[in-house]
Amino acid sequence: MSRLGVVMLVHTALHRAEQVARHWTASGCPVVIHVDRKVPDQVYSDFVAAFADEALIRFSERHTCEWGSWGIVAASQSASELMLEAFPDVHHVYLSSGACLPLRPVDELIDYLSDRPRVDFIESATTADVSWTIGGLDQERFTLRFPFSWRRNRKLFDAYVKLQRALGMRRKIPEGLMPHMGSQWWCLTRQTLSAILQDPKRQTYDRYFRRVWIPDESYFQTLARLYSTHIESRSLTLSKFDYQGRPHIFYDDHLQLLRRSDCFVARKIWTRADRLYQAFLTDQSSAMRPAEPNPGKIDRVFSKAVERRTRGRDGLYMQSRFPRHGSENGLTSFPYSVFQGFAELFEDFEPWLAETTGARVHGHLFGPARAEFANGDTITNGALSDCAVLRDYNPTAFISNLIWNTRGERQCFQFGPGDTQKISWFLARDKNAQISVITGAWAIPLFRSNMNFADIRCEAARLQQIETKQLEVLGSVWTKAQVRTWSLAEFVESPMEPMQTVIEEIGTHRANHLTEAPKMVDLTGFGQFLQNLKNQGMHPYLVGDFPADDIFGARVRPFKKPYLVQ
Amino acid sequence: MRLRRKRRLVRCLRKRRQLKPISDKTNDIQRDDILLMSVLRNEKIRLPYFLEYYRRMGVDHFLFVDNDSDDGSGEYLASQPDVSVWRANASYKQASFGLDWSNYLLRKYAHGHWVLTVDPDEFFIYPFCDTRPIRALTDWLDGCAVRSFGTMLIDMYPQGPVDAQPYHEGQDPFEIARWFDAGNYMITKNPEYKNLWIQGGPRARVFFRDTPLQAPALNKIPLVKWDRRYVYVSSTHSLLPRGLNQVYDDWGGEKTSGALLHAKLISTLGDKAREEMQRGQHYRRSGEYRAYAQGLDEQPVFWCDRSEKYINWRQLEILGLMSKGNWA
C-alpha cells in the first residue's frame, strides 16, 4: 500500500539505524537495510534478530563498503533490487544512510512524492558544472583508473594518477554515457531505478564504474540521465560538506536550524545527538507546516565554517592560525595610518588629526621610552601594555594586536627614525597601512633643541641614515602599503594639498574639506641651520632643496598662523 | 628527532619504578573511553571542582600522579570511583618535571584513547563546550583524521589583589578569577619542534615586563589521540613526533582550537609559590615562582580597566583566542 521504500546503508551505530528504520516502518514504509560486511557477524545477526517482528524490514546481500569505492554502489544496487522485488507497490525508492534522520513527518514526504509521481530527485550535474570536487579530480575521475585506495594507499593513489597523466593513458567512456556527478543520496522512481538495474548493458557499465573514482557519486547520477523522464537535480537529503569533502555533522544544538530548514531528511547526525533523535523521531505532531525544503540558513552557517577554515580572519594570529610569510591575506585586520614627520612640523598635530578624522591618534607607538598610546594611556584595548621592552620583544605582535583589538576604529600613529625600526618591514608589507612620510622632518626638533651643535650634527647623521634605510624598505618591490613621501622642502611649499589627500583617504566622517589647518612650527632660521650642518660636512639631503639664505624663513612665515582653505 | 623521541621513551620506562600504584582502577577503562592525565602535588583544595568539571564534560577515567602530597590529595583521589592514582616520592625535576611519569602512564594506559593532559588548575574549553560533550569533539576529530588539538593557556585573575578573596574547596575558581587579557599575546614559531611559542597575558605584563624572554609559554596541546610511540617533550607545549605539533594552519586558515582557562592566579598562589620556591623543583629553577613570590609580597593586581570579563567560549571565539575552524 505504501508508495515509498527506503534503502538504508549502515555500517556503525546500529542502534540508531534501528531507531530510524522503525520510524520509517511505523508509517508503513518498507525498509531494506544493507549492513557493511566489515560489521562482525555476531553483531549483524543480533541486529537482524532485533527486527524479527518487523515484516516491512529486509536485509540485502552484504558488500564491503569503503569510502570512494565500488562497494557502496554494489550495496545500493542489491538493496534496491531487493526492494523492488519484495515490495511491488513501492513507487519511489529513497537511498539513505544509518546517519540520516527524517526531519519531517514521513507522511509529508509520502504526500510530497505522490504529488510528483514521475520525478526523480537526484543531484546530477556534468563535471564542467560542479565546483565541489576535492583533490582536483573531476573529469579525470572518469578517464583514469583508480585501483588503489585513497584512504589507505594515498601515495600509490597519487603516484598512479601522475603516471597515467604522464603517459596520457585514458579510459574510454562507454558509448552513450555522459558523466554526471552529484550527492549520493537520491530518491528515484521505480521506473527509472528498474531501468538502470535491468539494463542489458549493465555489465558493461558496472565494469566501467568499478574503476571510476568515487562511483557512488556518479553511477546512478549518470545512468539516471539515460532513462529518467523528469530529473529534479537536487537531493531531498540535506547534507553539507566541508572543504575536504567530509560531511558536516549535526548536533543537538542544531535542533532549531534543522527544524526551520523544512528539509525531509538530514545527514549526518552525530550518533549521540539524543535530543535530535528524540525530537524528530517522537513528537513530530506540530513541528512543521508543508513547505518546500529551505536549507538557506544552514547553508550560511556551514559555508561560513568552511571560510573560517580556509581563509580565516585577516590579521589574526593565534594558536590555530599562524600564516607563513606571504600567506597572511592581510597582515593586520583593519586599515590604519602612519605619519612620519607631521608631528615634528606641526604644533598640536595629534589633537588636530583626531579632531579632523575622528580616528584614534597615538603618539610614537614605537618610541624608545614607551608606546605612546592616545590620551597618555599606559594600557590600551586588549590589555596591551605600553612597556617598551615587551613591545620590542615582538613588535609585529604588538602592532597586529593593537589593530586587532581596536578593529572597527581607525588607528593613526606617529613614526620616525628615532623609533624602533624592527617594525618597518611589517608596516611596508601590510596593505592596510597608509604611510605618509615627510622626509628630513627629524631635523626640525634638532633645530629647535638646545643641544650642542656637535651633538646635533651626530644625531642628524644618525637619523638620516636610519631614515634612508627605512625609505629603501618603503620603496621595495614587496611593499604593499600605501606609501607617500615628500621631502620637507617640498611639503612646506604647499602643505595643504598632500594633507587633503591623506585625510580624505582615511575616509573621515567629518566634512570633506579641511577647514582648519594645523599650525606649523616657526621655521625662521631653519635654512641657516641646514646650511650650518652642511658646512660641518653633514648633508641633510632628505630635507630637500632649501635656499641657503634666510629667504626660506621669510617664505614660511605666512604659515605661522592657522589659515582657512576655501 | 626520532632519537630524541626514543630517548624520552627509554627515560620514561626507567622512571616507571618510581610510580607506586595507590588505587589502580585501570581495568575499568573501556575501549573508547576518554581519559584525563594529571600530575599534582598538594592540590586537594582544587580537586573536587576539577573532577566535577571534567566529569560533566564527559571524561570517563582519570589518571593521576601524586607527587608526594601531604594534604590528603592522594587519599581523596583514591576514594573516587573513576580515578587511578600513582604515588611518586621522587624528584619532580629529575622526572623531567613530571613528564616521565605521565609519558609512562600514557604509554601504558592511553594507547588508542583520546586523552586530555592538564594540570589541576587548567580548565579545558572548546567550541560548543556548552552544548556538546567532549566526545562530540573527539568523534569529529577522528572523522577528520586529526590526532591532536591545540589550545592556548589563558591566565584568569580576580579584580582585586590575588589573595583578597579566599578560594574554598569545591568552588568554581572563575567565580573569583573572572578576568583575562584579551589581546596581548606574542607568537613565534619554534623551528625545532614546529610548534608555536606563545607568550604574553597578565603574567608577562606584570611579572616579566623587563625579561619577556622568560615569560611562561602559553601554547598547549592537551588533547591527543594517544599512541604508545608518542611522547610529550616539554610540558604539554610540544610533542614528538613533530607532526602532532601542527595544530595551526599556516596558509591563512584557522584550525579548530580551544583554550585552557588557568585558575592559578587566585588565593592559593601565595602558598604554592613559597612552597615551590623552597623545593626548587620547577622549570628554570622555579624562577617563575620566585618572580611570583617576590611580586606577591607587593600584593599584585593583575586587573586593569582593559581587562575582559569572561562570559563563555563564544566570547573567546570572537576575540580570536580560540576558533571554531570548520566545526559548525
Interface residues (C-beta under 8 A of the other chain):
Chain A: D242 Y243 Q244 R246 H248 I249 Y251 D252 D253 W270 T271 R272 V301 F302 K304 A305 V306 R308 R309 T310 R311 G312 R313 L316 Y317 M318 Q319 S320 R321 F322 P323 R324 S327 E328 N329 I379 T380 N381 G382 A383 L384 S385 C387 V389 L390 Y393 N394 A397 F398 N401 W404 N405
Chain B: F128 T131 R132 P133 R135 A136 D139 W140 G143 C144 G150 T151 M152 D181 A182 G183 N184 Y185 M186 I187 T188 K189 L196 I198 G200 P202 A204 R205 R209 D210 T211 P212 L213 N219 V247 Y248 D249 D250 W251 G252 G253 E254 K255 T256 S257 C304 D305 R306 S307 E308 G320 L321 M322 S323 K324 G325 N326 W327 A328
